[in-house]
Amino acid sequence: MSAEGKISWREKMKNMRFAFFVAGRYLFSRKSHNAINIISGISVCGVAVGTMALVCVLSVLNGFEQLVKDSFSQFDPDLKITAVQGKSFDVATEQFSTIKNMSEVAVFAEIIEENALLCYDDKQLPVTIKGVPQQYTAMVDVESMAFDGAFKLKKNELYAAFIGLGVANTLGTGVNFESPLSLYVPKRIGTVNVGAPETAFRREFLFVSGVFFSGQEAYDNKVALLSADCVRNLLDYSQNEATSVELKLVDGTKVKRVQSAIKDILGDKFLVQNQTEQQEDFYRIMKIEKWISFFILAFILLIATFNIIGSLSMLMIDKKEDIEIYRRIGAPDEMVQRIFLYEGWLISIVGAVVGMVIGLILCFLQQYVGLLKMGSGFMVDNYPVQVQFGDVVAIFITVVLLGFLSAYYPAKSVERKKQ
């Protein structure tokens, strides 16, 4: 680099430091007109309130998302294997034997799921029956979700059902009812007699061993857990057939790594899903809701930053004599523009920092003290919050960018006002 280039670079750095210093003095010193101080304060407060709202709203949405994840994870296994084509598949293969013997796999459960009709007296309800093995409790802590009764697949040597609270309420049944439930499923094998359509279904009588409450309507209102042997007999499945295989991994295992290894073992004929992928549509909707909220609040924040335009315009009028002095001593218009551009940036940065600090304090108070209550009948007492570092960074960048856009036009107008 030439000596001339070094001087030019040093001069630019000196001009930038001078512009930043003057901008700071203009922001924090008293102006000749009190209205300018008031408008500058309003600008900072507007940015701070908008930033605080973004931090709080996104943290609450994160909290609800985590609450739903925890709720789904009560039933959803760490990994779930299903066939890409067809409903059932043979689990008595070398590939599944290899998976079962993996050191990372703590529980290997063969599951049979099917849609069915559950009846009690004159009430009927379409449900999803899930045939599970007795060791299912080692995978899902269903006993902790027991609202009434207990998780048992047989009652008095007869098949029993562990049903959701919504299912029990709809059918008007419970644990201590003497009359059994009637379960109907379509026949998988054989022909249908059109003259006797009832022969197209197979029926099984079930007693209710327990009622569970998970907090998720998708399970509480639709699911009935049965013995895998019972469902196999009803659907004419062989002992080696299943509609899915659910895996519980050893604590501390990296799910993604095991998922990738199992995909390599099974090939492209099977779908291997982790907990998030099992509820992919639901989580996608929650992400969309979160970012729609972000853009709506960012738009409101953009409107709030318009105060910066008014503040800078009035400041330029107030500092008209200063601008003339800068020009007479040889300051280029670029440096004068930088002063007011940095002034707008400082307003947005101060507002962003103040808003973030207040927002984070409110979030932590809500998390540990519980400022806002949800009332009775909810899974949790307080509104859930979860602050994510990525959100904080995105909010700060957004606020600074909006501050730059708001300050750019007034700063550029300095050259046009040159006399």
N, C-alpha and C positions, 0 to 999 in steps of 0.2 A: 504494500500500500504506500502511495506517495505521501510526502509531508503535507501537501495540499489536501489530500483525502483525509489524513489524520486530523488536520485542523477543522475541516468541514464536519467530520463526525463528532469531534469534541464540542464544536460550537452548537451542533444540534442537541447534544446531550445537555449542555449548559442551558440552552433555551427551554428544553423540556422541564428541567428542574426548576428554572425560574418561573415558568408558566404554572407548574404544579404548586409552587410556594405561594404565588399570588392568588391562585384559585382557593387555596386553603385559607388565606387571610380574608378573602372576600366572603367565604362561607361563614366563618366563625366570628368575624368582626362586626361591629354595629354599622349600619348604613345610615346615610343622611335622612332617608325616608323610612319611617318605622314600618310602613306597609310592606316594604321589601323583606324585612326580617320576618314578618308574619307569613307572607307567601312562601318564603323559603322553608319556614317551619312547617307550614301545611304540606309542602311538597315532601319533606322528609317523613312526616307523619303518614301521608298517604301511601308512600312506598313501604313504610314499616308495617302498616295495617295489612296491606295486600300481601306482603311477604309472610307475616304471621299467619294469615288465613291459609295460605298455601301450605305452610309447614304443618299446621294443625289438621287441615282437612285430609291431606295425603297421608299423614300418620294415622288418623282414624281409619281411613280406608285400608291401609296396611294392616292395622289391628284386626279389622273384620275379616280380611283375607286370611290372616294367620289363624284366627278363631275357627274359620270354616275348614282350613287345612287340618287343624288338630281334630276337629269333629269328624271329618272324612277319614282321617288316619286311624280312627278307632275300628273301622270296618275294612278299609282298603289295605291289602297286604303290601309289603315292600315291593314285591314284583308279582305280576300276574301274566301267565302264559295262556294264550288262546290260539286257535287255528285261524289262519287267514281265510281259508275256504272250508265250508262245512261247519257243523255245529259241534260235533264231538270228535275225539281222536283217541288213539291207542297210547296209553302211557307205559305199556310194558315193552319199551324199546331200550336199546343201548344208550341212546342220547339222554333219555329221561333218567336212566339209572346213573349216568355220569353226573347229571345235575343234582340228583338226590344225594350223591356221595361227596359233593363239593364241601370243602371245609367251611366256606362262608355261609352255607345254608343250614339254618337251625331247625326249621320246620318245613316239610314238604307235604302239602295237602291236595288231594284230588277232589275237585269240586264238580257238582252237577247242578246246573241252573236251568230253570224252565218256567215259562208262564203258566199259571194255573188259576182255577176258580175255587175260592174258599167259601164255604157256606156254613151258616149256623142258624137254625130255625128257618125263618123266611128271609134272612138277610144274606146277600151275596157280595163278594168283593174279588176283583181280579188282583192277583198277587204274584210276586216272584218267589218261587220256592227255591231254596238253596240247600242242596244235599251236602252235608259236611261230615267229616269223620269225628270220632269222639275226641281226638287230640286237637280239635279246632281251638280249644281254649288256650293251647300253647301259642297259637298264632294271634288270635284276637281275644282281648280280655272281655269277653261277653258277660262274664259273671259280675263285673263291676258296673255293667249297664243294666243289670236286672232291676226292673221297677217292681215286679211282683214275681214270686216263685223263684225258680232257678233254671239254669241251662241244663236240660236233660233231654236226650234223644229218645228215651223210652220211659213210660210211666205205667207201672203195674203190668210189665211184660208186653205192653202195647206201644206202638209208635207214638211219639209225642212231638209237638211243635213248640218252638220258642219264637213267639211272634212279637212284632212291633206294637207299641202302645196305640198308634193310630189304627192298626188292624184290629186290635182288641176292642177299641171304642166303637169302630164302625160296625163290627159284627155283634157287639154287645155280649162278649164272652170274657172269660177269665180263667184263672188257675183252678179254682175250686168248683167249677161248674161240672155237673155230673154228665151232661149230654156232650158227646164228642163233636168235633168239627167234621164236615164232609169235604174232602179234597177231590177235585175233578181235573184230570189232565187228558189231552187228546191221545188216542192210540197212535203209536208210531208204526206199528206193524199190523197188516191185515186190511181188509176192505170194509167200507162203511155201508150199512144197510139203510137205504134211503127211507124205508118204511119205519124204521126204528132208530131215529137219530141218536137216542141216548146211548146206543151201543158203540158210538164213536168215541166214547170217553171211558176212562178207567177211574174207579173211585177207591179212596182209602179213608178210613175213619181215624181221626187223630184227637188225642187229648192235649190240652194246653199245659205244658210243664212250667212255662214262665213267660213273662212279658218284659220286653226291654225298651229302654228309652235312650237313644243316641243323640238326640237334638237335631238330627237331620231327617227332614220329612221324606226324602227319597228312600230312606231305610225304614223309618218308624211307621210309615203309612203303606208300605208295599212289600216288605220282606218277611218271610217266614223261614226259620232255620229248621231243617229236618235231618233225619239220619240219611246218610248217603245210600245205605242199603235200601231204605224205603223208596227213595226217588229212583234208584236203579230198577227196582222191581216194577214200579209204576210205568217207567218209560222203556222197559225192555232193553236196558243197557247191559252189556257184559261187565264182568268184574274189573276189566282193564280199560273200560271206557270212561272218559270224563269230558266235560265241556270246558274246563279250565284247570290249571294247576296254579295254586297260590303258594308263594314262598315268603317265609320270614327269615331275614338274614341275621347273622350274629351281630350283636351290638358293636358299633364302631366300624362296621364294614362300609366301604365306599360303594354305594348302590350303583352308580353309573358304570364302575369298572366291572362289577359282577353282571350287570345287565348286558354289557357289551360281550362278555365272555359267553353268556348263555345264548346270545344271538348267533355267535360264531358256531356254537355246538348245534343249534337247531336249524340254522339256515333261514331261507326266506319263506318257508311254509308256515312259520309261527310268528305271532306278534308278542313281543315281550315289553310290558309297560310298567313303568314305575308309578308311584302314587299320584304324581302330578298328571301324568299322561292318562291315567284311568279316569280322571275328571277333567280332561283337557278343555272341553267346551265351556264348562263352568268357570274355570280359571281364566280362559280367554275373555269371557264376558266381564269378569271382575277387573281384568287389566284394562279393557276398553273403558269401563266406567271410571276407573282411576284417571286415565289420561284425558278423558272428556272433561272431568272435573278440573284437571290441571289447566287445560286450555281455556275453559270458561273463566277461571280465576285469573289466569294470565291476561286475558282480554280486559277484565275489570282493572287489573293492575296497570295495563297500558293506558287506560283512561285516566287513572290516578297520576300517571307520570306526565300527563299533559300540563300539570301544574308547574313542572320544571320549565316548560317553554315560557310560561308567563313570568316565572321567577327570573330566568335569564334575560328575558327581554327588558324587564324593569331594571335589572342590575346593569345592563349595558347603557340604559339611559342615565342611570345614577352615576355610572363611572365613565361618562362621556369624556370628561376632562382628562382622566387617567389614560384613556385610550389615545388621546391626542399627544399626551406627553410621551407614551411609549413609542409612537411613530416618529416624533421629533428627535428622539435620542437614537433612532435607527432600528427600532424593533420591527421586523417584518410582519406583514398581516397574518402570516401563518402562526407566529408565536402568539399574537393577540387572540386569534381564533382558538388556539389551544387553551388559553386561560379560561375561556368560557365553556369550552368543551369539557375540560377537567372539572370545572365547577359543577356542571350537570352530572358528570360521573361521580363526583364526591357526594352529591345529594343522594343519588341512587345507591351508592355503596353504604353510606351512613344509614340510610333507611333500611337497606337490606340487612345489615349487621344488627341493627336494633330490633327489627322485626323477627329475625332468626333467633336472637337471644330470648326474646319474649316468648316466641312460639315454642322453642325447645323447653323453656322453663315450664310453660303450661302443659306440654306433653308429658314431661317427667312427673309433674304434680298429679296429672290425671292417672298416670301409670302406677304411682306408688301411694297416692293419697285417695284418688277417686273424687275429683271435683264434680263431675257430671254422672248422675246415676241413670241406669236404664229402667229402673222400676222392677216390679215383681213380674214373674212369668218368663223371664229371659234366662239364658244359660249362664250369663255373667251379671254381676251387680253393676259394674261400671262400664262406660264406653271403652272398648279396647283401643289401645294406641301402640304403634310400633314405628319408631323413627328409623329410617333407612338412610345411610350415608349418601347413596346415589341420588336420592330425592333432594337432599340438602344441596348437593353440588349442582343439580339441574336447576333448582330454584334460584340459587345465587347467580348462575350464568344467565338465566332468563332475565332476572331483575337488572343486572348490569347491562345486558344487551338492550333492553327496553330503555334504560337510562341513557345509553349512548344515542339511540335513535331519536329520543326526545330532545337531547342537547345538540344534535348535529345541525339542525336547521337554524336555530338562533345563532349558533357559533359561526356558521357560514355567512350569515347575514352581516357580519361585521365588515367584510370587504365591500359589500354592496352599499353600506352606509358611509363609506369613506368619502370625505369631502375634499 
